[in-house]
Amino acid sequence: AFLLIPCACNKEEPADTSAAFTTNLKNNTVQAGNPVTIYLQDATGEFLTYFAGKDSSESYGTGYGTPLELGTDSLNLFYFNEGSYTFTLVALSYGDWGETVSKDVQSLDITVVPEE
């Protein structure tokens, strides 16, 4: 004799996603070599990835991002060369056994000025 135990697998909607973040910047400007702190308390999702935007290999849409561990509350970035950089945070969650994706993307243009 064998026992048959029925079980059900339910498709679920993706978890809420938000790529919301704040920074320590004033007017989105930082002096070269000083830290830019990105605060991630409001970011949610199964996967969080950031793109520092220092060059095309680290830019959203053309390069590879850096994954963040869930629960990371902040990170520090350093820009050593003057110029404009686009920091981007991407939040992703999957649902319906991978058939549905919830994605949120937030970006910030950061201006790096010479150290005084």
DRENPA-3360 file (N, C-alpha, C; in nm, 2 decimals, always signed):
BEGIN
1 = AFLLIPCA = +0.08/-0.12/+0.00/+0.00/+0.00/+0.00/+0.09/+0.12/+0.00 ~ +0.04/+0.22/-0.07/+0.12/+0.35/-0.06/+0.02/+0.46/-0.04 ~ +0.07/+0.56/+0.02/-0.01/+0.68/+0.07/+0.01/+0.79/-0.03 ~ -0.10/+0.85/-0.08/-0.09/+0.96/-0.17/-0.13/+1.09/-0.09 ~ -0.04/+1.18/-0.08/-0.06/+1.31/-0.01/-0.07/+1.42/-0.11 ~ -0.19/+1.47/-0.13/-0.21/+1.58/-0.22/-0.14/+1.71/-0.17 ~ -0.08/+1.79/-0.25/-0.03/+1.92/-0.21/-0.06/+2.01/-0.33 ~ -0.06/+2.14/-0.30/-0.09/+2.24/-0.40/+0.02/+2.34/-0.40;
9 = CNKEEPAD = +0.06/+2.38/-0.52/+0.15/+2.49/-0.54/+0.08/+2.60/-0.60 ~ +0.08/+2.71/-0.54/+0.00/+2.83/-0.59/+0.10/+2.93/-0.65 ~ +0.05/+2.98/-0.76/+0.13/+3.09/-0.82/+0.10/+3.21/-0.73 ~ +0.21/+3.29/-0.71/+0.20/+3.41/-0.63/+0.25/+3.53/-0.71 ~ +0.19/+3.64/-0.68/+0.23/+3.77/-0.74/+0.37/+3.80/-0.69 ~ +0.45/+3.88/-0.76/+0.58/+3.92/-0.72/+0.57/+4.00/-0.59 ~ +0.67/+3.99/-0.51/+0.68/+4.08/-0.39/+0.69/+4.22/-0.43 ~ +0.65/+4.31/-0.34/+0.66/+4.46/-0.37/+0.80/+4.50/-0.40;
17 = TSAAFTTN = +0.82/+4.58/-0.50/+0.95/+4.63/-0.53/+0.95/+4.79/-0.52 ~ +1.06/+4.84/-0.47/+1.09/+4.98/-0.47/+1.24/+5.00/-0.47 ~ +1.28/+5.09/-0.57/+1.42/+5.12/-0.58/+1.45/+5.26/-0.51 ~ +1.36/+5.29/-0.41/+1.37/+5.42/-0.35/+1.50/+5.43/-0.26 ~ +1.57/+5.54/-0.27/+1.69/+5.56/-0.19/+1.71/+5.71/-0.16 ~ +1.79/+5.74/-0.06/+1.82/+5.88/-0.03/+1.97/+5.89/-0.02 ~ +2.03/+6.01/-0.02/+2.18/+6.02/-0.01/+2.21/+6.13/+0.09 ~ +2.34/+6.14/+0.12/+2.40/+6.24/+0.20/+2.44/+6.37/+0.12;
25 = LKNNTVQA = +2.40/+6.37/+0.00/+2.45/+6.48/-0.09/+2.36/+6.61/-0.07 ~ +2.42/+6.72/-0.10/+2.35/+6.85/-0.11/+2.36/+6.89/-0.25 ~ +2.25/+6.92/-0.31/+2.24/+6.95/-0.46/+2.31/+6.85/-0.55 ~ +2.30/+6.72/-0.50/+2.36/+6.61/-0.58/+2.51/+6.63/-0.62 ~ +2.58/+6.70/-0.53/+2.72/+6.73/-0.56/+2.81/+6.68/-0.45 ~ +2.93/+6.63/-0.49/+3.03/+6.58/-0.39/+3.17/+6.62/-0.44 ~ +3.26/+6.64/-0.34/+3.40/+6.67/-0.38/+3.46/+6.54/-0.41 ~ +3.55/+6.54/-0.51/+3.63/+6.42/-0.55/+3.69/+6.35/-0.43;
33 = GNPVTIYL = +3.68/+6.22/-0.42/+3.74/+6.14/-0.32/+3.66/+6.13/-0.19 ~ +3.55/+6.21/-0.17/+3.47/+6.21/-0.05/+3.36/+6.10/-0.08 ~ +3.31/+6.04/+0.03/+3.21/+5.94/+0.02/+3.07/+5.99/-0.02 ~ +3.00/+5.92/-0.10/+2.86/+5.94/-0.13/+2.79/+5.82/-0.06 ~ +2.71/+5.86/+0.04/+2.64/+5.75/+0.11/+2.50/+5.74/+0.05 ~ +2.47/+5.62/+0.01/+2.33/+5.58/-0.04/+2.26/+5.51/+0.07 ~ +2.15/+5.56/+0.11/+2.07/+5.50/+0.22/+1.95/+5.42/+0.15 ~ +1.95/+5.29/+0.19/+1.86/+5.20/+0.12/+1.74/+5.15/+0.21;
41 = QDATGEFL = +1.71/+5.21/+0.32/+1.60/+5.16/+0.40/+1.47/+5.15/+0.33 ~ +1.44/+5.23/+0.23/+1.31/+5.22/+0.16/+1.31/+5.13/+0.04 ~ +1.43/+5.07/+0.01/+1.44/+4.99/-0.11/+1.39/+4.85/-0.07 ~ +1.30/+4.79/-0.16/+1.25/+4.66/-0.13/+1.25/+4.57/-0.26 ~ +1.25/+4.44/-0.24/+1.25/+4.35/-0.36/+1.33/+4.23/-0.32 ~ +1.31/+4.13/-0.41/+1.39/+4.00/-0.39/+1.54/+4.02/-0.42 ~ +1.56/+4.11/-0.52/+1.70/+4.14/-0.57/+1.72/+4.29/-0.58 ~ +1.83/+4.34/-0.53/+1.87/+4.48/-0.54/+2.01/+4.48/-0.61;
49 = TYFAGKDS = +2.02/+4.56/-0.71/+2.15/+4.58/-0.78/+2.17/+4.73/-0.80 ~ +2.30/+4.77/-0.79/+2.33/+4.91/-0.81/+2.43/+4.92/-0.92 ~ +2.42/+5.04/-0.99/+2.52/+5.07/-1.10/+2.58/+5.21/-1.06 ~ +2.71/+5.21/-1.03/+2.78/+5.33/-0.99/+2.79/+5.44/-1.10 ~ +2.79/+5.39/-1.22/+2.79/+5.49/-1.33/+2.92/+5.55/-1.36 ~ +3.03/+5.49/-1.31/+3.17/+5.55/-1.33/+3.21/+5.54/-1.47 ~ +3.17/+5.43/-1.54/+3.20/+5.42/-1.69/+3.09/+5.33/-1.75 ~ +3.10/+5.30/-1.88/+2.99/+5.22/-1.94/+2.98/+5.08/-1.89;
57 = SESYGTGY = +3.09/+5.02/-1.83/+3.08/+4.89/-1.78/+3.01/+4.89/-1.64 ~ +2.99/+5.00/-1.58/+2.92/+5.01/-1.45/+2.80/+5.10/-1.46 ~ +2.74/+5.11/-1.59/+2.62/+5.20/-1.61/+2.50/+5.11/-1.64 ~ +2.39/+5.15/-1.60/+2.26/+5.08/-1.62/+2.24/+5.09/-1.77 ~ +2.21/+4.97/-1.82/+2.17/+4.96/-1.97/+2.29/+4.91/-2.05 ~ +2.41/+4.94/-2.01/+2.53/+4.90/-2.09/+2.63/+4.81/-2.01 ~ +2.62/+4.81/-1.88/+2.71/+4.73/-1.80/+2.65/+4.64/-1.70 ~ +2.73/+4.59/-1.61/+2.69/+4.50/-1.51/+2.68/+4.57/-1.38;
65 = GTPLELGT = +2.57/+4.54/-1.30/+2.56/+4.60/-1.17/+2.62/+4.52/-1.06 ~ +2.62/+4.57/-0.95/+2.67/+4.51/-0.83/+2.55/+4.47/-0.74 ~ +2.54/+4.34/-0.71/+2.43/+4.30/-0.63/+2.45/+4.34/-0.48 ~ +2.33/+4.36/-0.42/+2.34/+4.40/-0.27/+2.27/+4.29/-0.20 ~ +2.32/+4.26/-0.08/+2.26/+4.16/+0.01/+2.13/+4.22/+0.06 ~ +2.02/+4.14/+0.07/+1.90/+4.19/+0.13/+1.93/+4.23/+0.27 ~ +1.87/+4.34/+0.31/+1.89/+4.39/+0.44/+2.00/+4.50/+0.45 ~ +2.07/+4.52/+0.34/+2.18/+4.62/+0.34/+2.11/+4.76/+0.36;
73 = DSLNLFYF = +2.15/+4.84/+0.46/+2.08/+4.96/+0.48/+2.15/+5.08/+0.42 ~ +2.28/+5.07/+0.38/+2.34/+5.18/+0.32/+2.47/+5.13/+0.25 ~ +2.53/+5.21/+0.16/+2.66/+5.18/+0.10/+2.73/+5.31/+0.07 ~ +2.86/+5.31/+0.07/+2.94/+5.43/+0.04/+3.01/+5.41/-0.10 ~ +3.00/+5.51/-0.18/+3.06/+5.51/-0.31/+3.16/+5.62/-0.31 ~ +3.27/+5.60/-0.39/+3.37/+5.71/-0.40/+3.40/+5.73/-0.55 ~ +3.39/+5.86/-0.58/+3.42/+5.91/-0.72/+3.54/+6.00/-0.71 ~ +3.65/+5.96/-0.78/+3.77/+6.03/-0.77/+3.80/+6.13/-0.88;
81 = NEGSYTFT = +3.72/+6.12/-0.99/+3.74/+6.21/-1.10/+3.63/+6.30/-1.12 ~ +3.66/+6.43/-1.15/+3.55/+6.53/-1.17/+3.46/+6.48/-1.29 ~ +3.34/+6.52/-1.28/+3.24/+6.49/-1.39/+3.10/+6.46/-1.34 ~ +3.02/+6.41/-1.43/+2.88/+6.38/-1.39/+2.87/+6.23/-1.40 ~ +2.81/+6.16/-1.30/+2.79/+6.02/-1.30/+2.64/+5.99/-1.27 ~ +2.59/+5.89/-1.32/+2.45/+5.85/-1.30/+2.45/+5.72/-1.21 ~ +2.41/+5.73/-1.08/+2.39/+5.62/-1.00/+2.25/+5.57/-1.02 ~ +2.24/+5.43/-1.03/+2.11/+5.37/-1.06/+2.09/+5.25/-0.96;
89 = LVALSYGD = +1.97/+5.24/-0.90/+1.94/+5.13/-0.82/+1.82/+5.06/-0.89 ~ +1.83/+4.93/-0.90/+1.73/+4.84/-0.96/+1.68/+4.74/-0.86 ~ +1.55/+4.74/-0.84/+1.48/+4.64/-0.75/+1.40/+4.54/-0.84 ~ +1.41/+4.41/-0.81/+1.34/+4.31/-0.89/+1.28/+4.21/-0.80 ~ +1.16/+4.17/-0.83/+1.09/+4.05/-0.77/+1.02/+3.97/-0.87 ~ +1.02/+3.84/-0.85/+0.96/+3.75/-0.95/+0.83/+3.68/-0.88 ~ +0.73/+3.65/-0.97/+0.61/+3.59/-0.92/+0.56/+3.49/-1.02 ~ +0.46/+3.42/-0.99/+0.40/+3.33/-1.09/+0.50/+3.23/-1.14;
97 = WGETVSKD = +0.58/+3.18/-1.06/+0.69/+3.08/-1.10/+0.78/+3.14/-1.20 ~ +0.81/+3.27/-1.19/+0.91/+3.33/-1.28/+0.84/+3.39/-1.40 ~ +0.71/+3.38/-1.41/+0.64/+3.43/-1.53/+0.62/+3.58/-1.52 ~ +0.61/+3.64/-1.40/+0.58/+3.78/-1.38/+0.70/+3.84/-1.31 ~ +0.74/+3.96/-1.36/+0.85/+4.04/-1.30/+0.80/+4.17/-1.26 ~ +0.83/+4.21/-1.13/+0.81/+4.34/-1.09/+0.94/+4.41/-1.08 ~ +0.95/+4.53/-1.14/+1.08/+4.60/-1.15/+1.06/+4.75/-1.12 ~ +1.16/+4.80/-1.04/+1.15/+4.95/-1.02/+1.30/+5.00/-1.04;
105 = VQSLDITV = +1.31/+5.11/-1.10/+1.45/+5.17/-1.13/+1.44/+5.31/-1.09 ~ +1.54/+5.35/-1.01/+1.56/+5.49/-0.97/+1.70/+5.54/-1.00 ~ +1.72/+5.65/-1.05/+1.85/+5.70/-1.09/+1.87/+5.84/-1.03 ~ +2.00/+5.88/-1.01/+2.04/+6.01/-0.96/+2.17/+6.05/-1.03 ~ +2.17/+6.17/-1.09/+2.29/+6.23/-1.15/+2.37/+6.29/-1.04 ~ +2.49/+6.25/-1.03/+2.59/+6.30/-0.92/+2.70/+6.38/-0.99 ~ +2.72/+6.50/-0.94/+2.82/+6.59/-0.99/+2.94/+6.59/-0.90 ~ +3.06/+6.55/-0.95/+3.18/+6.55/-0.87/+3.26/+6.67/-0.91;
113 = VPEE = +3.30/+6.75/-0.81/+3.37/+6.87/-0.82/+3.51/+6.85/-0.76 ~ +3.61/+6.94/-0.80/+3.75/+6.92/-0.74/+3.74/+6.94/-0.59 ~ +3.84/+6.87/-0.53/+3.85/+6.88/-0.38/+3.91/+7.02/-0.35 ~ +3.85/+7.08/-0.25/+3.89/+7.22/-0.21/+4.00/+7.21/-0.11;
% end
